[in-house]
């Protein structure tokens, strides 16, 4: 199943096994996130949240240049106004929804993953990248700081000193550097990216969706808890699964 047209900023596909693919579709702008794409991502995430038969989702970028170059800065200071843009972000907290989404998410990254593009990938659970990928939080070079959680997500995946170097200089990481630092899970050749992402999604799709959601919730919630409390929370999730009260 495919929804949205080829001209839409986001293309949504769904396999018979319940695997969704969200394709960022502004290749001429290196899939930079404008308000239209943001709105469609919001609607797509609601779909993923509400589809009880969904098993996994892959997020990837169209075109050859990159996953996403980040926010579309050409919209900054233009219509909609900065106030309206902030209101839209508050009313449609895209990153907050991603952080709470129980469905497993896979980012298939090639080329540039900059700014909001990198942040988008860091809200995914598994990140597969091509050998030529580059990762950057470049906001300081543009005169502002991240507002989608960039400074907080990189500090959760990198050592604090490495996160500081990345955030304060805007200097990009290569795929090898990102892999060594723990920012991505695998490096593949360009021709293998989508196949490898689909292989992982296929593996996940063979497990019970409620089990996958419970596992993701246990991992994410437990990370912010003391070990004893995290173990108790895991036991609660396991108990709810066994009694069917999930």
Buried (B, 14 or more C-beta within 10 A) or exposed (E): EEEBEEEBBBBBBBBEBBBBBBBBBBBEBBBBBBBBBBBBBBEBBEBBBEBEEBBBBBBBBBBEBBBBBBBBBEBEEEEEEEEEBEEBBEEBBBBBBBEEBBBBBBBBBBBBBBBBBBBBBBBBBBBBBBBBBBBBBBBBEEEEEBBBBBBEBBBEBBEEEBBBEBBEEBEBBBBEBBBEBEBBBBBBEEEBBBEBBBEBBBEBBEEEBBEBBBBBBBEBBBEEEEEEEBEEBBEEBBEEBEEEEB
